[in-house]
Amino acid sequence: MNVIFSLGVMLILGLIAAILIEKIKLPYVTGYIIMGILIGPFVFNLVPKNFLNHTDIIANFVLSIVAFMISRNFSYSVFKKTGKHILFVSISEATGAWLFVTLGVFLFMHKPLYVSLLFGALAAATDPASTLMVSRQYKTKGPVTSVLLGTVAIDDAWGLIIFVISMIIAIQMKSGASANISPAKMLFGAVMEIVYTLGIGAVIGILFSYFAKFVRSKGYRLIYTLGFISLTAGIAMYFHYSPLLACMALGTVAVNFAEGEGELFEGIEFFAEPLLLVLFVLVGAGFKLNAILTIGAIGATYILMRFTGKYLGATLGATLSKAPQTVKKFVGLGLVPQAGVALGMAILGKEYFPQAGNYIMTVIVATTLVLEVIGPPITQLTFKLAGEIPETKKAMKR
């Protein structure tokens, strides 16, 4: 089967899955992933393996667009109202997941501390794509929506920092003084990588914002925006930096300084819908069903402790920042989906720890799928309980 045929299969069956899954009041993302499993090479084999080999390229491209879209929450007006809440919640929930998973794997599963630290570090990031899709599907609006979308937009940065710190400690524990890497140099390098990545996005964002006023047509604006997102992501990837972080910086500058920024974001959001469908179908198609059987107790421990750490951490952050009561009660529930960036960090961990890394990678792949399937419905429930789904608001008023 050729790639074009497979693409048609994914789009049509993904759409059917979305329509069917909506009938039972579940988010589209869940249907996409389940359909991906069914049409993938491990069930009906309607998506060839050579297509799956390019999933990383598709993921980087689509998630770069998602990062740009989410950065719309970083407008000055929105950030002035919720910025402090987002900062406190994002730091607290990422740190909470790190600590709880590390302790859970170490105390309950009796794994070496350096392995437990790596598991904890991979638990910090949350998937912005599925959270955004649920919010868009149900047209949610309110303080929980603003804080939750802002949190998932920036916790990849905290996740990267936590991962680097964990790697430093793990390397020292594993190799001791014989480790060939200077902890100070590794930490400094990570900090500078974040600074450079943000710098690339910000500089391109200034150019993007300035020249946007010369592009009037809606069609041209879509091409213009897509071109700058691709340019930013490509430059970041050339230097082995995070394309997501760079595109977030691009979007943050644009939302605050670009003329007619509303049209720029609305056009790319419309364009992103089929791309997100393809991405999540591919996530399902690339999963080996027998991997679920291999994660066992450690997978369950990882999922439970990650949720506990994120929920308690988010609640603490919301309390410390004096966020609205609904944010304190419900924002932690919406942090279940696990980001694809966790898989990228797991690959890096495997380079430094080949034996433990293979085991960690298997667990992360399996838990990512589980969390991507159960996460969106829980996110939907979060918005419903917070009363930020339009239909829910009408019912509550009655």
C-alpha positions as CSV (number, residue, x, y, z in Angstrom):
1,M,0.0,0.0,0.0
2,N,1.3,3.5,-0.9
3,V,1.5,6.5,1.4
4,I,-1.2,8.5,-0.4
5,F,-3.7,5.6,0.0
6,S,-2.8,5.2,3.7
7,L,-3.3,8.9,4.2
8,G,-6.8,8.7,2.7
9,V,-7.6,5.7,4.9
10,M,-6.4,7.6,8.0
11,L,-8.4,10.8,7.2
12,I,-11.7,9.0,6.3
13,L,-11.6,6.4,9.0
14,G,-10.4,8.9,11.5
15,L,-13.4,11.1,10.7
16,I,-15.7,8.2,11.1
17,A,-14.1,7.4,14.4
18,A,-14.6,11.0,15.5
19,I,-18.3,10.9,14.5
20,L,-18.9,7.6,16.3
21,I,-17.0,8.5,19.4
22,E,-18.9,11.8,19.7
23,K,-22.1,9.7,19.9
24,I,-21.0,8.3,23.3
25,K,-19.8,11.8,24.5
26,L,-16.1,11.1,24.3
27,P,-13.4,13.5,22.8
28,Y,-12.3,13.0,19.2
29,V,-8.7,12.3,20.2
30,T,-9.7,9.0,21.9
31,G,-11.4,7.9,18.7
32,Y,-8.4,8.8,16.5
33,I,-6.0,6.7,18.7
34,I,-8.4,3.7,18.9
35,M,-8.9,3.8,15.1
36,G,-5.1,4.0,14.7
37,I,-4.6,0.8,16.6
38,L,-7.2,-0.9,14.5
39,I,-5.8,0.1,11.1
40,G,-2.2,-0.1,12.1
41,P,0.3,-2.9,11.1
42,F,-0.4,-4.9,14.2
43,V,-4.2,-5.4,13.5
44,F,-5.7,-4.8,10.0
45,N,-2.4,-3.5,8.5
46,L,-3.9,-0.7,6.5
47,V,-1.0,1.7,7.4
48,P,2.4,0.4,6.2
49,K,5.4,0.3,8.5
50,N,7.4,2.6,6.2
51,F,4.8,5.3,6.9
52,L,5.3,4.9,10.6
53,N,9.0,5.4,10.2
54,H,8.3,9.0,9.4
55,T,6.1,9.6,12.4
56,D,8.8,11.7,14.2
57,I,8.9,14.2,11.3
58,I,5.1,14.5,11.2
59,A,5.0,14.8,15.0
60,N,7.6,17.6,15.0
61,F,5.7,19.5,12.3
62,V,2.3,19.1,13.8
63,L,3.3,19.8,17.4
64,S,5.2,22.9,16.2
65,I,1.9,24.2,14.9
66,V,0.2,23.2,18.1
67,A,2.9,25.1,20.1
68,F,2.2,28.2,18.0
69,M,-1.5,27.9,18.5
70,I,-1.2,27.4,22.3
71,S,1.0,30.5,22.6
72,R,-2.1,32.5,21.9
73,N,-2.8,32.2,25.6
74,F,0.4,34.3,26.2
75,S,-1.1,37.5,25.1
76,Y,-0.5,40.4,27.5
77,S,-4.2,40.7,28.4
78,V,-4.6,37.0,29.2
79,F,-1.3,36.7,31.0
80,K,-1.9,39.8,33.1
81,K,-5.1,38.0,34.3
82,T,-3.8,34.4,34.7
83,G,0.0,34.6,34.3
84,K,0.9,34.1,38.0
85,H,-1.5,31.2,38.2
86,I,0.0,29.5,35.1
87,L,3.5,29.9,36.4
88,F,2.8,28.5,39.9
89,V,0.6,25.7,38.6
90,S,3.0,24.6,35.9
91,I,6.0,24.5,38.1
92,S,4.2,22.8,40.9
93,E,2.5,20.1,38.8
94,A,5.7,19.3,36.9
95,T,7.8,19.0,40.1
96,G,5.0,17.0,41.8
97,A,4.9,14.4,39.0
98,W,8.7,14.1,39.1
99,L,8.9,13.6,42.9
100,F,5.9,11.3,43.2
101,V,6.9,9.0,40.3
102,T,10.6,8.9,41.5
103,L,9.6,7.9,45.0
104,G,6.9,5.5,43.8
105,V,9.2,3.6,41.4
106,F,12.0,3.5,44.0
107,L,9.9,2.5,47.1
108,F,7.2,0.3,45.6
109,M,9.0,-1.2,42.6
110,H,12.5,-1.3,44.2
111,K,14.3,0.0,41.2
112,P,17.7,1.7,41.5
113,L,17.4,5.4,42.4
114,Y,19.0,6.6,39.2
115,V,16.4,4.6,37.2
116,S,13.6,5.9,39.4
117,L,14.9,9.5,38.8
118,L,14.7,9.0,35.0
119,F,11.1,7.7,35.3
120,G,10.2,10.7,37.4
121,A,11.7,13.1,34.9
122,L,9.8,11.7,32.0
123,A,6.5,12.1,33.9
124,A,6.7,15.9,34.1
125,A,5.6,16.8,30.5
126,T,1.9,17.0,29.6
127,D,0.5,16.7,26.0
128,P,-0.7,20.1,24.8
129,A,-2.2,18.7,21.6
130,S,-4.9,16.5,23.0
131,T,-5.8,19.1,25.7
132,L,-6.1,21.8,23.0
133,M,-8.3,19.5,20.8
134,V,-10.7,18.8,23.7
135,S,-11.0,22.5,24.5
136,R,-11.6,23.3,20.9
137,Q,-14.1,20.5,20.4
138,Y,-16.3,21.6,23.3
139,K,-15.6,25.4,22.9
140,T,-14.6,25.8,26.5
141,K,-14.0,29.2,28.0
142,G,-13.2,30.3,31.6
143,P,-10.4,30.4,34.2
144,V,-9.8,26.6,34.2
145,T,-9.4,26.6,30.4
146,S,-7.0,29.6,30.5
147,V,-4.8,28.2,33.2
148,L,-4.9,24.6,31.9
149,L,-4.0,25.5,28.3
150,G,-1.3,27.9,29.6
151,T,0.1,25.2,31.9
152,V,0.4,22.5,29.2
153,A,1.9,25.0,26.9
154,I,4.9,25.7,29.1
155,D,5.5,22.6,31.2
156,D,7.6,21.1,28.4
157,A,10.2,23.7,29.4
158,W,10.1,22.6,33.1
159,G,10.1,19.0,31.9
160,L,13.3,19.6,30.0
161,I,15.0,21.3,33.0
162,I,13.9,18.5,35.3
163,F,15.1,15.8,32.9
164,V,18.5,17.4,32.6
165,I,18.9,17.7,36.4
166,S,17.8,14.1,36.7
167,M,20.3,13.0,34.1
168,I,23.1,14.7,35.9
169,I,22.2,13.0,39.2
170,A,21.7,9.6,37.5
171,I,25.0,9.8,35.6
172,Q,26.8,10.6,38.9
173,M,25.1,7.7,40.7
174,K,25.8,5.2,37.9
175,S,29.3,6.2,37.0
176,G,30.4,8.3,40.0
177,A,33.6,10.3,39.5
178,S,34.5,8.3,36.4
179,A,31.6,9.9,34.4
180,N,33.1,11.8,31.5
181,I,30.6,14.7,31.7
182,S,30.9,17.7,33.9
183,P,27.6,18.2,35.8
184,A,28.1,22.0,35.8
185,K,28.8,22.0,32.1
186,M,25.7,19.8,31.4
187,L,23.4,22.0,33.4
188,F,24.8,25.2,31.9
189,G,24.4,23.7,28.4
190,A,20.8,22.9,29.1
191,V,20.0,26.4,30.4
192,M,21.7,28.0,27.4
193,E,19.9,25.7,25.0
194,I,16.6,27.0,26.4
195,V,17.8,30.6,26.1
196,Y,19.0,30.1,22.5
197,T,15.8,28.3,21.5
198,L,13.6,31.1,22.9
199,G,15.9,33.6,21.2
200,I,15.5,32.0,17.8
201,G,11.7,32.0,18.2
202,A,11.6,35.6,19.5
203,V,13.8,37.0,16.7
204,I,11.9,35.3,13.9
205,G,8.7,36.4,15.8
206,I,9.7,40.0,15.4
207,L,10.2,39.6,11.7
208,F,7.0,37.7,11.4
209,S,5.0,40.4,13.3
210,Y,6.5,43.3,11.3
211,F,5.9,41.9,7.8
212,A,2.4,40.5,8.7
213,K,0.8,43.9,8.0
214,F,1.8,43.6,4.3
215,V,-0.2,40.3,4.0
216,R,-3.9,41.0,3.7
217,S,-5.5,38.0,2.0
218,K,-6.7,35.3,4.4
219,G,-5.3,32.6,2.1
220,Y,-1.9,34.3,1.9
221,R,-1.9,34.8,5.7
222,L,-2.3,31.1,6.2
223,I,0.6,30.4,3.9
224,Y,2.6,33.2,5.6
225,T,2.0,31.8,9.1
226,L,2.6,28.2,8.1
227,G,5.9,29.2,6.3
228,F,7.2,31.0,9.4
229,I,6.2,28.1,11.7
230,S,8.1,25.7,9.5
231,L,11.1,28.0,9.2
232,T,11.3,28.5,13.0
233,A,10.9,24.7,13.7
234,G,13.4,23.8,11.0
235,I,16.1,26.2,12.3
236,A,15.6,25.0,15.9
237,M,15.9,21.4,14.7
238,Y,19.0,22.2,12.7
239,F,20.7,23.3,16.0
240,H,19.2,20.3,17.8
241,Y,16.9,22.6,19.9
242,S,13.2,22.1,20.7
243,P,11.0,23.2,17.8
244,L,8.1,23.4,20.2
245,L,9.7,25.8,22.5
246,A,10.9,28.0,19.5
247,C,7.4,28.1,18.0
248,M,6.0,29.0,21.3
249,A,8.3,32.0,21.4
250,L,7.3,32.8,17.8
251,G,3.6,32.8,18.7
252,T,4.1,34.7,21.9
253,V,5.7,37.6,20.1
254,A,3.1,37.4,17.3
255,V,0.1,37.4,19.6
256,N,1.4,40.6,21.3
257,F,2.8,42.5,18.4
258,A,1.5,41.3,15.0
259,E,-1.1,43.3,13.2
260,G,-4.4,41.3,12.8
261,E,-3.0,38.5,15.0
262,G,-6.5,37.0,15.3
263,E,-6.7,36.1,11.6
264,L,-3.2,34.6,11.8
265,F,-4.1,32.2,14.6
266,E,-7.6,31.4,13.3
267,G,-6.3,30.4,9.9
268,I,-3.6,28.1,11.2
269,E,-6.1,26.5,13.7
270,F,-8.4,25.6,10.9
271,F,-5.5,24.1,8.9
272,A,-4.3,22.1,11.9
273,E,-7.4,20.0,12.3
274,P,-6.6,17.2,9.7
275,L,-3.0,17.2,10.7
276,L,-3.9,16.5,14.3
277,L,-6.1,13.7,13.1
278,V,-3.3,12.1,11.2
279,L,-0.9,12.5,14.1
280,F,-3.1,10.8,16.7
281,V,-4.1,8.0,14.3
282,L,-0.3,7.4,13.7
283,V,0.2,7.3,17.5
284,G,-2.3,4.5,17.7
285,A,-1.0,2.7,14.6
286,G,2.5,2.6,15.9
287,F,1.7,1.0,19.1
288,K,2.4,-2.7,19.7
289,L,-0.5,-4.2,21.6
290,N,1.6,-6.7,23.4
291,A,3.5,-3.9,24.9
292,I,0.6,-3.4,27.3
293,L,1.3,-6.8,28.8
294,T,5.0,-5.9,29.5
295,I,4.4,-2.8,31.6
296,G,2.7,-4.6,34.5
297,A,2.9,-3.2,38.0
298,I,5.5,-0.6,37.1
299,G,3.3,0.9,34.5
300,A,0.4,1.1,36.9
301,T,2.7,2.6,39.5
302,Y,3.9,5.2,37.0
303,I,0.4,6.2,35.9
304,L,-1.0,6.4,39.5
305,M,1.9,8.3,41.0
306,R,2.1,10.7,38.0
307,F,-1.5,11.6,38.3
308,T,-1.2,12.0,42.1
309,G,1.9,14.3,41.7
310,K,0.3,16.4,39.0
311,Y,-3.0,16.7,40.8
312,L,-1.6,17.7,44.2
313,G,1.1,19.8,42.6
314,A,-1.4,21.8,40.5
315,T,-3.7,22.2,43.5
316,L,-0.8,23.5,45.6
317,G,0.3,25.9,42.8
318,A,-3.3,27.2,42.4
319,T,-3.6,27.7,46.1
320,L,-0.2,29.6,46.4
321,S,-1.1,31.9,43.5
322,K,-4.6,32.5,44.9
323,A,-6.3,31.3,41.8
324,P,-10.1,31.1,41.6
325,Q,-11.8,28.3,43.5
326,T,-12.7,26.3,40.3
327,V,-9.0,26.3,39.3
328,K,-7.9,25.0,42.6
329,K,-10.5,22.2,42.5
330,F,-10.3,21.1,38.9
331,V,-7.2,22.1,37.0
332,G,-5.2,19.1,38.3
333,L,-7.7,16.7,36.7
334,G,-6.9,18.0,33.2
335,L,-3.2,17.1,33.3
336,V,-3.4,13.3,32.5
337,P,-2.4,13.1,28.8
338,Q,1.3,12.4,28.4
339,A,3.3,14.4,25.9
340,G,5.2,12.9,22.9
341,V,8.2,14.9,24.2
342,A,8.5,12.3,26.9
343,L,9.2,9.7,24.2
344,G,12.0,12.0,22.8
345,M,13.5,12.3,26.3
346,A,13.3,8.6,26.8
347,I,15.3,8.1,23.6
348,L,18.0,10.4,24.9
349,G,18.0,8.5,28.2
350,K,18.6,5.3,26.3
351,E,21.7,6.7,24.8
352,Y,23.3,7.2,28.2
353,F,21.8,4.1,29.8
354,P,21.4,1.4,27.1
355,Q,20.1,-1.4,29.3
356,A,17.9,0.5,31.7
357,G,16.9,2.8,28.8
358,N,15.3,0.0,26.7
359,Y,13.2,-1.0,29.7
360,I,12.2,2.6,30.4
361,M,11.4,3.2,26.7
362,T,9.0,0.2,26.6
363,V,7.1,1.5,29.7
364,I,6.9,5.1,28.5
365,V,5.6,4.0,25.0
366,A,2.9,1.8,26.6
367,T,1.9,4.3,29.3
368,T,1.8,7.2,26.7
369,L,-0.8,5.3,24.8
370,V,-2.9,4.4,27.9
371,L,-2.7,8.1,29.1
372,E,-3.6,9.4,25.6
373,V,-6.7,7.1,25.5
374,I,-8.0,7.9,29.0
375,G,-6.6,11.4,29.2
376,P,-8.9,13.3,26.8
377,P,-12.2,12.0,28.4
378,I,-10.8,13.1,31.9
379,T,-9.9,16.5,30.4
380,Q,-13.5,16.7,29.1
381,L,-14.8,15.8,32.5
382,T,-12.6,18.6,34.0
383,F,-14.1,21.3,31.8
384,K,-17.6,19.9,32.5
385,L,-17.1,19.9,36.3
386,A,-15.7,23.4,36.1
387,G,-18.8,24.5,34.1
388,E,-16.8,25.8,31.2
389,I,-18.5,23.8,28.4
390,P,-21.3,26.1,26.9
391,E,-24.0,23.4,27.3
392,T,-22.9,22.8,30.9
393,K,-23.1,26.5,31.7
394,K,-26.7,26.7,30.4
395,A,-27.7,23.7,32.5
396,M,-26.1,25.2,35.6
397,K,-28.0,28.4,35.1
398,R,-31.3,26.6,34.9
